[in-house]
Amino acid sequence: MDNLNNNKPLVEMKDIHKWFGKVYALRGVDFHVNYNEIVGLVGDNGAGKSTLIKILSGFHTADRGEIYFEGKKVNIRTPKDAKNLGIETVYQEQALAPHVSIARNVFMGREPTKILGFLDRKKMEKDSLETIAKLGLKLRNPDTVVEALSGGQRQGVAIARVLYFKAKLVILDEPTIALSVKESQQVMEFIKQLKEEGISVIFITHNLYHAFQIAERFVVLSHGEKLTDVKREDTNIDDLSLLITSGKKVSEKMSE
């Protein structure tokens, strides 16, 4: 945590470019997230949000640019590289197995085993419920299959997974999409709890009303370019909406 004293960001992406054939998806984007910070990454469809986070999470590689994590230059070539650094992504489809239990979903692909190689089911059940409880989610039976849960509860299970495995940065891709008002508020509380645990969050969303509740800073992308990087106290929902719909960069005076 020496970087905290040096005021360096947790993650910094510099001059990121990405082409898909003739499509110029990212045009020299600079993006950073500080320690213990929630950043709202917003923009219209095709803005470049998903491409940027897929580069950070190892699903794409940048054609040009550099990434620094905890002050050190890193090469993120695969999702495993990202996970090894402490970068976890929860996509809108949640990547949960609906017919499998809560406990198995929390540990999916990283199941603890006993000496002879058998699954340590007791540890999985105990630890999954304890982690879920940290989020304020009251689920009592770790054997409940995920398809029996509400949308908000499913997001809680997905977020519990990254909390348990000690993520340093969590990327949430449209975590409130298709959720009810009540379930969306529940997810907002989960995200606040991640911050309480010292975890930084990138919150990608089309819903500015949700983002404005929890994001401390907003980065707006449009057509592969960064339009602005602004603190919540220096903007409002109307200004952000206008910026997204107009697709025009703010003046230097506004961005200061």
C-alpha positions as CSV (number, residue, x, y, z in Angstrom):
1,M,0.0,0.0,0.0
2,D,3.0,2.3,-0.4
3,N,1.3,3.8,-3.5
4,L,-1.3,5.3,-1.2
5,N,1.4,7.6,0.2
6,N,2.7,8.4,-3.3
7,N,-0.8,9.4,-4.4
8,K,-0.6,7.0,-7.4
9,P,-3.8,5.4,-8.7
10,L,-4.6,1.8,-8.1
11,V,-4.9,1.3,-11.9
12,E,-3.9,3.6,-14.7
13,M,-4.6,3.1,-18.4
14,K,-2.6,5.4,-20.6
15,D,-3.2,6.2,-24.3
16,I,-5.2,3.1,-25.0
17,H,-6.0,2.3,-28.6
18,K,-8.0,-0.6,-30.0
19,W,-9.0,-1.5,-33.6
20,F,-11.4,-4.3,-34.6
21,G,-10.5,-4.5,-38.3
22,K,-11.4,-1.1,-39.7
23,V,-13.4,-0.1,-36.6
24,Y,-11.4,2.3,-34.4
25,A,-12.9,1.3,-31.0
26,L,-10.7,3.3,-28.6
27,R,-8.8,6.4,-29.6
28,G,-6.1,7.1,-27.1
29,V,-8.2,6.8,-23.9
30,D,-6.6,7.7,-20.5
31,F,-8.4,6.2,-17.5
32,H,-7.6,5.6,-13.9
33,V,-9.1,4.4,-10.6
34,N,-7.8,5.4,-7.2
35,Y,-7.6,3.3,-4.2
36,N,-11.0,2.7,-2.4
37,E,-12.8,4.7,-5.1
38,I,-16.1,4.1,-7.0
39,V,-15.9,5.4,-10.6
40,G,-18.9,5.6,-12.9
41,L,-18.0,4.7,-16.5
42,V,-20.8,5.9,-18.6
43,G,-21.7,6.6,-22.3
44,D,-24.1,5.5,-25.0
45,N,-24.0,2.2,-26.8
46,G,-20.8,1.9,-28.9
47,A,-19.0,4.4,-26.7
48,G,-16.1,2.0,-26.0
49,K,-17.0,1.2,-22.3
50,S,-17.1,-2.5,-22.8
51,T,-13.9,-2.6,-24.9
52,L,-12.0,-0.6,-22.3
53,I,-13.0,-2.9,-19.4
54,K,-12.4,-6.0,-21.5
55,I,-8.8,-4.8,-22.0
56,L,-8.5,-4.2,-18.3
57,S,-10.0,-7.6,-17.5
58,G,-7.9,-9.5,-20.1
59,F,-10.5,-10.5,-22.7
60,H,-9.0,-8.1,-25.3
61,T,-5.5,-6.7,-25.6
62,A,-4.8,-3.1,-26.5
63,D,-3.1,-2.3,-29.8
64,R,-1.3,0.6,-28.2
65,G,-1.0,2.0,-24.7
66,E,0.2,1.1,-21.3
67,I,-1.5,-0.2,-18.1
68,Y,-0.1,0.3,-14.6
69,F,-1.4,-1.5,-11.5
70,E,-0.4,-0.4,-8.0
71,G,2.3,1.8,-9.7
72,K,3.9,-1.0,-11.8
73,K,3.6,-1.5,-15.5
74,V,1.7,-4.7,-16.2
75,N,0.8,-6.8,-19.3
76,I,-2.7,-8.2,-19.1
77,R,-3.1,-10.8,-21.8
78,T,-5.7,-13.1,-20.3
79,P,-8.5,-13.0,-17.7
80,K,-6.2,-15.1,-15.5
81,D,-3.6,-12.3,-15.6
82,A,-6.2,-9.8,-14.4
83,K,-7.4,-12.1,-11.6
84,N,-3.9,-12.7,-10.5
85,L,-3.5,-8.9,-10.0
86,G,-6.8,-8.7,-8.1
87,I,-9.0,-7.5,-10.9
88,E,-12.4,-9.2,-11.0
89,T,-15.3,-8.6,-13.4
90,V,-19.0,-9.2,-12.8
91,Y,-20.8,-9.0,-16.2
92,Q,-24.4,-8.2,-16.6
93,E,-25.2,-11.9,-17.3
94,Q,-23.4,-12.6,-14.0
95,A,-21.7,-15.8,-15.2
96,L,-23.5,-17.8,-12.6
97,A,-24.6,-21.4,-13.0
98,P,-28.4,-21.3,-12.4
99,H,-28.9,-24.9,-11.6
100,V,-26.0,-25.0,-9.1
101,S,-26.0,-24.1,-5.4
102,I,-25.1,-20.7,-3.9
103,A,-22.0,-22.2,-2.3
104,R,-20.8,-23.8,-5.5
105,N,-21.3,-20.6,-7.4
106,V,-19.3,-18.5,-5.0
107,F,-16.4,-20.9,-5.4
108,M,-16.9,-21.8,-9.1
109,G,-13.5,-22.8,-10.6
110,R,-11.7,-22.2,-7.3
111,E,-13.2,-24.9,-5.0
112,P,-11.3,-25.8,-1.9
113,T,-10.3,-29.4,-1.5
114,K,-9.3,-31.8,1.3
115,I,-6.1,-33.8,1.5
116,L,-7.4,-36.6,-0.8
117,G,-8.8,-34.2,-3.3
118,F,-12.4,-34.3,-2.2
119,L,-14.3,-31.0,-2.2
120,D,-14.4,-29.3,1.2
121,R,-18.2,-28.7,1.2
122,K,-18.4,-27.6,4.8
123,K,-15.8,-24.8,4.2
124,M,-17.7,-23.8,1.0
125,E,-21.0,-23.7,2.8
126,K,-19.7,-21.8,5.8
127,D,-17.6,-19.3,4.0
128,S,-20.1,-18.5,1.3
129,L,-22.8,-17.7,3.8
130,E,-20.4,-15.6,5.9
131,T,-19.3,-13.6,2.9
132,I,-22.9,-13.1,1.7
133,A,-23.9,-11.9,5.2
134,K,-21.1,-9.3,4.9
135,L,-23.1,-7.8,2.1
136,G,-26.2,-7.6,4.2
137,L,-27.8,-10.4,2.2
138,K,-29.8,-12.8,4.3
139,L,-29.6,-16.2,2.7
140,R,-29.7,-19.1,5.1
141,N,-29.3,-22.2,3.0
142,P,-26.0,-22.5,1.0
143,D,-27.5,-25.4,-1.0
144,T,-30.3,-23.2,-2.5
145,V,-29.9,-23.2,-6.3
146,V,-29.3,-19.8,-7.8
147,E,-32.2,-20.0,-10.2
148,A,-34.5,-19.9,-7.1
149,L,-33.1,-16.4,-6.1
150,S,-34.3,-13.0,-7.1
151,G,-32.3,-10.9,-9.5
152,G,-30.9,-8.8,-6.7
153,Q,-29.9,-11.8,-4.7
154,R,-28.1,-13.3,-7.7
155,Q,-26.1,-10.1,-8.1
156,G,-25.3,-10.5,-4.4
157,V,-23.9,-14.0,-4.9
158,A,-21.8,-12.8,-7.9
159,I,-20.4,-9.9,-5.8
160,A,-19.8,-12.2,-2.8
161,R,-17.5,-14.2,-5.0
162,V,-15.2,-11.3,-5.8
163,L,-15.3,-10.2,-2.1
164,Y,-14.3,-13.6,-0.9
165,F,-11.4,-13.9,-3.2
166,K,-9.9,-10.6,-2.1
167,A,-10.3,-8.5,-5.2
168,K,-8.6,-5.1,-5.2
169,L,-10.7,-3.8,-8.1
170,V,-14.2,-4.9,-9.1
171,I,-15.6,-4.1,-12.5
172,L,-19.4,-4.2,-12.5
173,D,-21.0,-4.2,-16.0
174,E,-24.6,-3.0,-15.8
175,P,-25.3,-4.6,-12.4
176,T,-28.8,-3.2,-12.1
177,I,-30.1,-3.9,-15.6
178,A,-33.5,-5.6,-15.6
179,L,-33.8,-5.4,-11.9
180,S,-36.7,-3.9,-9.9
181,V,-36.3,-0.7,-8.0
182,K,-36.0,-2.6,-4.7
183,E,-33.5,-5.0,-6.2
184,S,-31.5,-2.2,-7.7
185,Q,-31.3,-0.5,-4.3
186,Q,-30.1,-3.8,-2.8
187,V,-27.2,-3.9,-5.4
188,M,-26.3,-0.3,-4.5
189,E,-25.9,-1.4,-0.9
190,F,-23.7,-4.3,-2.0
191,I,-21.4,-1.9,-3.9
192,K,-21.2,0.4,-0.9
193,Q,-20.1,-2.6,1.1
194,L,-17.3,-3.3,-1.3
195,K,-16.0,0.2,-0.7
196,E,-16.3,-0.4,3.1
197,E,-14.0,-3.4,2.5
198,G,-11.4,-1.2,0.8
199,I,-12.2,-2.4,-2.7
200,S,-12.3,0.0,-5.7
201,V,-15.2,-0.3,-8.1
202,I,-15.8,0.6,-11.8
203,F,-19.5,0.9,-12.2
204,I,-20.6,0.7,-15.9
205,T,-24.2,1.7,-16.4
206,H,-26.7,3.4,-18.7
207,N,-28.6,4.4,-15.6
208,L,-27.2,7.7,-14.3
209,Y,-29.7,7.8,-11.4
210,H,-28.1,4.6,-10.1
211,A,-24.6,5.7,-10.7
212,F,-25.1,9.1,-9.1
213,Q,-26.0,7.4,-5.8
214,I,-22.6,5.8,-5.4
215,A,-20.0,6.9,-7.9
216,E,-17.5,9.5,-6.6
217,R,-16.3,10.4,-10.1
218,F,-17.6,10.0,-13.6
219,V,-15.7,9.2,-16.9
220,V,-17.8,9.7,-20.0
221,L,-16.8,8.0,-23.3
222,S,-18.2,8.6,-26.7
223,H,-17.2,6.9,-30.0
224,G,-14.0,5.6,-28.4
225,E,-12.9,8.9,-26.9
226,K,-13.0,10.3,-23.4
227,L,-15.2,13.3,-23.2
228,T,-14.7,14.2,-19.5
229,D,-13.5,13.0,-16.2
230,V,-15.4,14.8,-13.5
231,K,-16.1,14.5,-9.7
232,R,-19.7,14.0,-8.7
233,E,-19.8,17.3,-6.8
234,D,-18.7,19.2,-9.9
235,T,-21.5,17.8,-12.1
236,N,-25.2,16.7,-12.1
237,I,-27.3,14.1,-13.9
238,D,-28.7,16.7,-16.5
239,D,-25.2,17.8,-17.5
240,L,-23.9,14.2,-17.8
241,S,-27.0,13.3,-19.9
242,L,-26.5,16.2,-22.2
243,L,-22.8,15.3,-22.6
244,I,-23.6,11.7,-23.4
245,T,-26.3,12.6,-26.0
246,S,-24.3,15.4,-27.6
247,G,-21.1,13.4,-27.8
248,K,-19.0,16.6,-27.6
249,K,-16.0,17.1,-25.3
250,V,-16.4,19.6,-22.5
251,S,-14.3,22.8,-22.7
252,E,-11.1,23.0,-20.8
253,K,-12.7,25.5,-18.4
254,M,-15.5,23.0,-17.5
255,S,-13.2,20.1,-17.0
256,E,-10.9,21.9,-14.6
